[in-house]
Amino acid sequence: MEKLDVALAVRATEAASGVMRDQFRDLATRYDKEDEDFVTQADLAAGLTILDILLAARPGGRFLAGESGTHRGPPRTAPS
């Protein structure tokens, strides 16, 4: 992995961490998944924040997001 990729990953992770911190006390919105698992609105927003940053830096890239699936194309806006 190149230094630029590491810096990009760190930037995306720090931004997503900020989203999670901001929504930490408000994790009431959750969506059930299979096998007695769930995802929160904060999880989804953090994932979209990561995708926004990755897609802005690598517009032709293709990424597999854990909660929302594969994405390619222009940056998306995380729900609030």
N, CA, C and O atoms as a GROMACS GRO file, in nm:
protein
  320
    1MET      N    1   0.085  -0.117   0.000
    1MET     CA    2   0.000   0.000   0.000
    1MET      C    3   0.090   0.124   0.000
    1MET      O    4   0.187   0.131   0.075
    2GLU      N    5   0.057   0.219  -0.083
    2GLU     CA    6   0.136   0.340  -0.094
    2GLU      C    7   0.103   0.436   0.021
    2GLU      O    8  -0.002   0.426   0.084
    3LYS      N    9   0.197   0.530   0.048
    3LYS     CA   10   0.176   0.627   0.156
    3LYS      C   11   0.048   0.708   0.135
    3LYS      O   12  -0.024   0.738   0.231
    4LEU      N   13   0.019   0.742   0.009
    4LEU     CA   14  -0.103   0.818  -0.018
    4LEU      C   15  -0.227   0.738   0.017
    4LEU      O   16  -0.325   0.794   0.067
    5ASP      N   17  -0.224   0.608  -0.007
    5ASP     CA   18  -0.338   0.522   0.028
    5ASP      C   19  -0.356   0.514   0.179
    5ASP      O   20  -0.468   0.516   0.229
    6VAL      N   21  -0.245   0.505   0.250
    6VAL     CA   22  -0.252   0.500   0.396
    6VAL      C   23  -0.310   0.631   0.450
    6VAL      O   24  -0.396   0.630   0.538
    7ALA      N   25  -0.262   0.743   0.398
    7ALA     CA   26  -0.313   0.874   0.443
    7ALA      C   27  -0.462   0.887   0.413
    7ALA      O   28  -0.538   0.940   0.494
    8LEU      N   29  -0.504   0.839   0.298
    8LEU     CA   30  -0.646   0.842   0.261
    8LEU      C   31  -0.728   0.756   0.356
    8LEU      O   32  -0.835   0.798   0.401
    9ALA      N   33  -0.680   0.638   0.386
    9ALA     CA   34  -0.750   0.548   0.478
    9ALA      C   35  -0.762   0.609   0.617
    9ALA      O   36  -0.866   0.600   0.682
   10VAL      N   37  -0.655   0.672   0.664
   10VAL     CA   38  -0.657   0.736   0.795
   10VAL      C   39  -0.758   0.851   0.796
   10VAL      O   40  -0.835   0.866   0.890
   11ARG      N   41  -0.756   0.934   0.690
   11ARG     CA   42  -0.849   1.047   0.682
   11ARG      C   43  -0.995   0.998   0.683
   11ARG      O   44  -1.079   1.054   0.753
   12ALA      N   45  -1.023   0.894   0.606
   12ALA     CA   46  -1.159   0.839   0.600
   12ALA      C   47  -1.201   0.781   0.735
   12ALA      O   48  -1.315   0.800   0.779
   13THR      N   49  -1.110   0.712   0.801
   13THR     CA   50  -1.139   0.652   0.932
   13THR      C   51  -1.164   0.759   1.037
   13THR      O   52  -1.255   0.747   1.118
   14GLU      N   53  -1.082   0.864   1.035
   14GLU     CA   54  -1.100   0.971   1.133
   14GLU      C   55  -1.234   1.043   1.111
   14GLU      O   56  -1.302   1.078   1.208
   15ALA      N   57  -1.271   1.064   0.987
   15ALA     CA   58  -1.400   1.129   0.958
   15ALA      C   59  -1.516   1.041   1.004
   15ALA      O   60  -1.612   1.091   1.064
   16ALA      N   61  -1.508   0.912   0.977
   16ALA     CA   62  -1.614   0.820   1.020
   16ALA      C   63  -1.620   0.811   1.172
   16ALA      O   64  -1.729   0.800   1.229
   17SER      N   65  -1.507   0.816   1.237
   17SER     CA   66  -1.504   0.815   1.384
   17SER      C   67  -1.576   0.938   1.439
   17SER      O   68  -1.646   0.929   1.540
   18GLY      N   69  -1.558   1.051   1.373
   18GLY     CA   70  -1.629   1.172   1.414
   18GLY      C   71  -1.779   1.157   1.402
   18GLY      O   72  -1.854   1.201   1.490
   19VAL      N   73  -1.824   1.094   1.295
   19VAL     CA   74  -1.967   1.068   1.278
   19VAL      C   75  -2.018   0.980   1.391
   19VAL      O   76  -2.124   1.006   1.449
   20MET      N   77  -1.945   0.876   1.423
   20MET     CA   78  -1.987   0.785   1.530
   20MET      C   79  -1.989   0.857   1.665
   20MET      O   80  -2.082   0.838   1.743
   21ARG      N   81  -1.888   0.939   1.693
   21ARG     CA   82  -1.886   1.014   1.819
   21ARG      C   83  -2.005   1.109   1.828
   21ARG      O   84  -2.069   1.120   1.932
   22ASP      N   85  -2.034   1.178   1.717
   22ASP     CA   86  -2.145   1.274   1.716
   22ASP      C   87  -2.280   1.206   1.741
   22ASP      O   88  -2.370   1.268   1.798
   23GLN      N   89  -2.293   1.082   1.700
   23GLN     CA   90  -2.421   1.012   1.712
   23GLN      C   91  -2.421   0.908   1.824
   23GLN      O   92  -2.515   0.829   1.835
   24PHE      N   93  -2.317   0.907   1.906
   24PHE     CA   94  -2.302   0.804   2.009
   24PHE      C   95  -2.420   0.796   2.104
   24PHE      O   96  -2.466   0.686   2.135
   25ARG      N   97  -2.470   0.907   2.148
   25ARG     CA   98  -2.581   0.907   2.245
   25ARG      C   99  -2.717   0.884   2.178
   25ARG      O  100  -2.817   0.866   2.247
   26ASP      N  101  -2.720   0.884   2.048
   26ASP     CA  102  -2.847   0.871   1.974
   26ASP      C  103  -2.842   0.750   1.881
   26ASP      O  104  -2.857   0.763   1.759
   27LEU      N  105  -2.820   0.633   1.939
   27LEU     CA  106  -2.811   0.510   1.860
   27LEU      C  107  -2.944   0.435   1.854
   27LEU      O  108  -2.948   0.316   1.823
   28ALA      N  109  -3.052   0.506   1.884
   28ALA     CA  110  -3.183   0.440   1.891
   28ALA      C  111  -3.232   0.390   1.755
   28ALA      O  112  -3.304   0.290   1.749
   29THR      N  113  -3.195   0.459   1.647
   29THR     CA  114  -3.242   0.417   1.515
   29THR      C  115  -3.158   0.300   1.468
   29THR      O  116  -3.039   0.314   1.438
   30ARG      N  117  -3.220   0.185   1.463
   30ARG     CA  118  -3.148   0.065   1.420
   30ARG      C  119  -3.235  -0.015   1.325
   30ARG      O  120  -3.358  -0.008   1.329
   31TYR      N  121  -3.169  -0.091   1.242
   31TYR     CA  122  -3.237  -0.173   1.141
   31TYR      C  123  -3.193  -0.317   1.160
   31TYR      O  124  -3.074  -0.346   1.168
   32ASP      N  125  -3.290  -0.406   1.167
   32ASP     CA  126  -3.259  -0.547   1.184
   32ASP      C  127  -3.202  -0.605   1.055
   32ASP      O  128  -3.243  -0.569   0.945
   33LYS      N  129  -3.105  -0.694   1.072
   33LYS     CA  130  -3.045  -0.767   0.962
   33LYS      C  131  -3.072  -0.916   0.985
   33LYS      O  132  -3.147  -0.952   1.075
   34GLU      N  133  -3.012  -0.997   0.907
   34GLU     CA  134  -3.029  -1.142   0.925
   34GLU      C  135  -2.952  -1.191   1.047
   34GLU      O  136  -2.864  -1.121   1.098
   35ASP      N  137  -2.984  -1.308   1.092
   35ASP     CA  138  -2.912  -1.377   1.200
   35ASP      C  139  -2.903  -1.294   1.328
   35ASP      O  140  -2.796  -1.286   1.389
   36GLU      N  141  -3.013  -1.232   1.367
   36GLU     CA  142  -3.020  -1.156   1.492
   36GLU      C  143  -2.916  -1.046   1.501
   36GLU      O  144  -2.869  -1.014   1.610
   37ASP      N  145  -2.879  -0.988   1.388
   37ASP     CA  146  -2.782  -0.879   1.382
   37ASP      C  147  -2.857  -0.750   1.348
   37ASP      O  148  -2.972  -0.755   1.302
   38PHE      N  149  -2.795  -0.637   1.369
   38PHE     CA  150  -2.857  -0.510   1.335
   38PHE      C  151  -2.751  -0.409   1.295
   38PHE      O  152  -2.632  -0.430   1.317
   39VAL      N  153  -2.796  -0.300   1.235
   39VAL     CA  154  -2.710  -0.188   1.198
   39VAL      C  155  -2.780  -0.060   1.244
   39VAL      O  156  -2.902  -0.050   1.237
   40THR      N  157  -2.702   0.036   1.292
   40THR     CA  158  -2.762   0.161   1.337
   40THR      C  159  -2.750   0.267   1.228
   40THR      O  160  -2.673   0.252   1.133
   41GLN      N  161  -2.827   0.374   1.244
   41GLN     CA  162  -2.816   0.488   1.152
   41GLN      C  163  -2.674   0.544   1.156
   41GLN      O  164  -2.622   0.588   1.053
   42ALA      N  165  -2.612   0.543   1.273
   42ALA     CA  166  -2.474   0.591   1.286
   42ALA      C  167  -2.378   0.504   1.203
   42ALA      O  168  -2.287   0.557   1.139
   43ASP      N  169  -2.399   0.372   1.204
   43ASP     CA  170  -2.316   0.282   1.123
   43ASP      C  171  -2.328   0.318   0.975
   43ASP      O  172  -2.228   0.326   0.904
   44LEU      N  173  -2.451   0.338   0.931
   44LEU     CA  174  -2.474   0.370   0.790
   44LEU      C  175  -2.413   0.504   0.753
   44LEU      O  176  -2.351   0.518   0.647
   45ALA      N  177  -2.430   0.604   0.838
   45ALA     CA  178  -2.375   0.737   0.811
   45ALA      C  179  -2.223   0.734   0.809
   45ALA      O  180  -2.161   0.798   0.724
   46ALA      N  181  -2.162   0.660   0.901
   46ALA     CA  182  -2.016   0.649   0.904
   46ALA      C  183  -1.965   0.580   0.776
   46ALA      O  184  -1.865   0.622   0.718
   47GLY      N  185  -2.035   0.476   0.734
   47GLY     CA  186  -1.996   0.405   0.612
   47GLY      C  187  -2.005   0.494   0.489
   47GLY      O  188  -1.918   0.491   0.402
   48LEU      N  189  -2.110   0.574   0.482
   48LEU     CA  190  -2.125   0.665   0.368
   48LEU      C  191  -2.022   0.777   0.373
   48LEU      O  192  -1.979   0.826   0.268
   49THR      N  193  -1.981   0.818   0.492
   49THR     CA  194  -1.876   0.918   0.505
   49THR      C  195  -1.745   0.863   0.448
   49THR      O  196  -1.674   0.933   0.376
   50ILE      N  197  -1.714   0.739   0.480
   50ILE     CA  198  -1.594   0.675   0.425
   50ILE      C  199  -1.604   0.668   0.273
   50ILE      O  200  -1.507   0.701   0.204
   51LEU      N  201  -1.719   0.627   0.222
   51LEU     CA  202  -1.736   0.618   0.077
   51LEU      C  203  -1.721   0.755   0.010
   51LEU      O  204  -1.659   0.765  -0.096
   52ASP      N  205  -1.776   0.860   0.072
   52ASP     CA  206  -1.762   0.995   0.016
   52ASP      C  207  -1.615   1.030  -0.003
   52ASP      O  208  -1.575   1.078  -0.109
   53ILE      N  209  -1.536   1.005   0.099
   53ILE     CA  210  -1.395   1.041   0.095
   53ILE      C  211  -1.320   0.955  -0.007
   53ILE      O  212  -1.239   1.007  -0.084
   54LEU      N  213  -1.345   0.826  -0.007
   54LEU     CA  214  -1.276   0.737  -0.101
   54LEU      C  215  -1.313   0.768  -0.245
   54LEU      O  216  -1.227   0.772  -0.333
   55LEU      N  217  -1.442   0.789  -0.270
   55LEU     CA  218  -1.486   0.816  -0.407
   55LEU      C  219  -1.440   0.954  -0.456
   55LEU      O  220  -1.415   0.972  -0.575
   56ALA      N  221  -1.429   1.050  -0.365
   56ALA     CA  222  -1.377   1.182  -0.404
   56ALA      C  223  -1.230   1.171  -0.442
   56ALA      O  224  -1.185   1.237  -0.536
   57ALA      N  225  -1.155   1.089  -0.370
   57ALA     CA  226  -1.012   1.074  -0.397
   57ALA      C  227  -0.985   0.980  -0.514
   57ALA      O  228  -0.884   0.994  -0.584
   58ARG      N  229  -1.074   0.885  -0.535
   58ARG     CA  230  -1.057   0.785  -0.641
   58ARG      C  231  -1.188   0.772  -0.718
   58ARG      O  232  -1.259   0.672  -0.704
   59PRO      N  233  -1.222   0.874  -0.800
   59PRO     CA  234  -1.353   0.878  -0.866
   59PRO      C  235  -1.382   0.756  -0.954
   59PRO      O  236  -1.499   0.720  -0.972
   60GLY      N  237  -1.283   0.692  -1.007
   60GLY     CA  238  -1.306   0.574  -1.088
   60GLY      C  239  -1.299   0.445  -1.010
   60GLY      O  240  -1.308   0.336  -1.066
   61GLY      N  241  -1.284   0.459  -0.878
   61GLY     CA  242  -1.267   0.341  -0.793
   61GLY      C  243  -1.395   0.264  -0.770
   61GLY      O  244  -1.505   0.312  -0.798
   62ARG      N  245  -1.378   0.147  -0.720
   62ARG     CA  246  -1.491   0.060  -0.684
   62ARG      C  247  -1.464   0.008  -0.544
   62ARG      O  248  -1.356  -0.042  -0.515
   63PHE      N  249  -1.563   0.021  -0.458
   63PHE     CA  250  -1.544  -0.013  -0.318
   63PHE      C  251  -1.656  -0.103  -0.269
   63PHE      O  252  -1.770  -0.089  -0.314
   64LEU      N  253  -1.625  -0.193  -0.180
   64LEU     CA  254  -1.725  -0.280  -0.120
   64LEU      C  255  -1.747  -0.233   0.023
   64LEU      O  256  -1.658  -0.249   0.108
   65ALA      N  257  -1.862  -0.177   0.050
   65ALA     CA  258  -1.894  -0.125   0.182
   65ALA      C  259  -1.967  -0.233   0.263
   65ALA      O  260  -2.057  -0.300   0.213
   66GLY      N  261  -1.927  -0.247   0.387
   66GLY     CA  262  -1.979  -0.353   0.472
   66GLY      C  263  -2.129  -0.350   0.493
   66GLY      O  264  -2.193  -0.455   0.493
   67GLU      N  265  -2.186  -0.233   0.512
   67GLU     CA  266  -2.330  -0.224   0.542
   67GLU      C  267  -2.415  -0.192   0.419
   67GLU      O  268  -2.532  -0.231   0.413
   68SER      N  269  -2.357  -0.122   0.322
   68SER     CA  270  -2.441  -0.077   0.211
   68SER      C  271  -2.405  -0.139   0.076
   68SER      O  272  -2.470  -0.108  -0.025
   69GLY      N  273  -2.306  -0.224   0.071
   69GLY     CA  274  -2.273  -0.293  -0.053
   69GLY      C  275  -2.170  -0.221  -0.139
   69GLY      O  276  -2.101  -0.130  -0.093
   70THR      N  277  -2.161  -0.262  -0.265
   70THR     CA  278  -2.062  -0.209  -0.358
   70THR      C  279  -2.105  -0.073  -0.411
   70THR      O  280  -2.222  -0.051  -0.440
   71HIS      N  281  -2.009   0.018  -0.422
   71HIS     CA  282  -2.038   0.152  -0.474
   71HIS      C  283  -1.930   0.192  -0.573
   71HIS      O  284  -1.813   0.158  -0.557
   72ARG      N  285  -1.971   0.265  -0.674
   72ARG     CA  286  -1.878   0.329  -0.765
   72ARG      C  287  -1.943   0.457  -0.813
   72ARG      O  288  -2.065   0.469  -0.811
   73GLY      N  289  -1.862   0.552  -0.856
   73GLY     CA  290  -1.918   0.675  -0.909
   73GLY      C  291  -1.893   0.794  -0.821
   73GLY      O  292  -1.801   0.794  -0.739
   74PRO      N  293  -1.974   0.899  -0.838
   74PRO     CA  294  -1.951   1.024  -0.766
   74PRO      C  295  -1.978   1.010  -0.616
   74PRO      O  296  -2.050   0.919  -0.575
   75PRO      N  297  -1.920   1.098  -0.534
   75PRO     CA  298  -1.942   1.090  -0.389
   75PRO      C  299  -2.090   1.100  -0.352
   75PRO      O  300  -2.168   1.169  -0.418
   76ARG      N  301  -2.126   1.030  -0.248
   76ARG     CA  302  -2.262   1.032  -0.196
   76ARG      C  303  -2.265   1.116  -0.070
   76ARG      O  304  -2.162   1.137  -0.007
   77THR      N  305  -2.381   1.162  -0.032
   77THR     CA  306  -2.396   1.240   0.090
   77THR      C  307  -2.455   1.151   0.198
   77THR      O  308  -2.557   1.086   0.177
   78ALA      N  309  -2.389   1.150   0.313
   78ALA     CA  310  -2.436   1.068   0.425
   78ALA      C  311  -2.567   1.125   0.479
   78ALA      O  312  -2.582   1.247   0.488
   79PRO      N  313  -2.661   1.039   0.516
   79PRO     CA  314  -2.786   1.087   0.574
   79PRO      C  315  -2.762   1.149   0.711
   79PRO      O  316  -2.669   1.110   0.782
   80SER      N  317  -2.845   1.244   0.748
   80SER     CA  318  -2.829   1.304   0.881
   80SER      C  319  -2.937   1.257   0.975
   80SER      O  320  -2.940   1.297   1.091
   0.00000   0.00000   0.00000
